[in-house]
Amino acid sequence: MVLPKGALYIGGGVIAVVVLYSSTQTPPGSADTADASSTACRVEVTADVLNVRSAPDAAAEVVGKFKQGAESDADKLVQNGFRKLGEGKWASAEFLKPLQGRDCG
């Protein structure tokens, strides 16, 4: 299969635009977002081992575990005694201590 030169030029132009656009984007956690993330909710695990569950329910599937002293970003949202750590990730708020200076609501 042979492609016409015009199709190759168009394809190359599209790739060049994508590369240029992506190189001008600010990556997460860079200096532009550092101020917002420096006060975002972050917690430390106080239990020996803390189960991370798929939903805010003690019977929900365990999707991960944290050891004592581990740190994690978290949401301010607490439901049914569980703090949301991310999409489909919840842990018992009883065993999560907000880090000093962090806004965990």
N, C-alpha and C positions, 0 to 999 in steps of 0.2 A: 504494500500500500504506500503510495507516494502522496505527500501533502503538497498543495500548491504553496509557492513562496508567500503569497498574501496571508495565508492562514498561519504560517510560521511567524511572520512579522506581528500579526495581531496577538498571537499567543505569547510571544516574547514581550510585547508591550504590556499585556495584562500582568504578567509575572513581575515585570519591573515596577509597575504601580503598586502591587501588593507588597513587594519588598520595601519600597520607599515608605509606604504608609505604615507598615509594621515597625520600621526602624525609628519612626518619629513618635511612637506611643510611649508613655511613661509606664514602666513596669510597676506592678503592685509592690508596696513596701519601700519604694524609692523616697527621695527627699520630699517630693510633693505630697506624699500621703503619710509621712512619718508623724506629723503633729496629730492627726486624727487617730492613728493607731497607738500612739503612746499613752492615751488615756482610755482606750477601748477595754472592755471587760477581758480580764485574764485571771485564771484561777490556778490554785495549787491543790493537789490531791492530798488529803489528810488520812485516808484509809490505807491499810496495808496494800490492798488490791481493790480497785474500783472498777466495776463492770460498766461498760458503755453500752447502752441499749438503743434499739431502733425506734423506740417510742417512749413517752413519759409514763411508763408503767412497769412495775416490778416483774410482771410476767412477760414483758416484751423480749424479743430475741436479743441475745448478747452479741454485739457486733465488734467489740474490742475491749481492752482492759488497760488500765493505768496503774502503775506502781506508785507507792507513797513518794511524795515530793515531786512528781511529774507536774509540768505546767501545760496549760492549754488555753487557747483563745476560747471565749464563750460569749453567748448572747445574754442580754439582760432578762430574757424570758425564762420564767420558772413556772412549770405546770405540774400539779400533782406531786410536788416535792422534788421534781427533776429539773435540772438546768439544761437548756439547749446548748450543745457544744458546736453543732453544725447540722447540716441537712441529714436527717435520719440518725442523729447521734445525741443521746441524752444520758445524763449521769445524775445520781442522787446529789441534790444540792447540800445535803447534810455533810457530805464529805468533800466539798469543794470550798476552799477559802479564797475569796478575792484577794489579789495581790494589792499591796499598799499603793495608793494613788490611782488605782484603776476604777473606772465607773461601771459597776456591775448592778446598779440600781438597787 
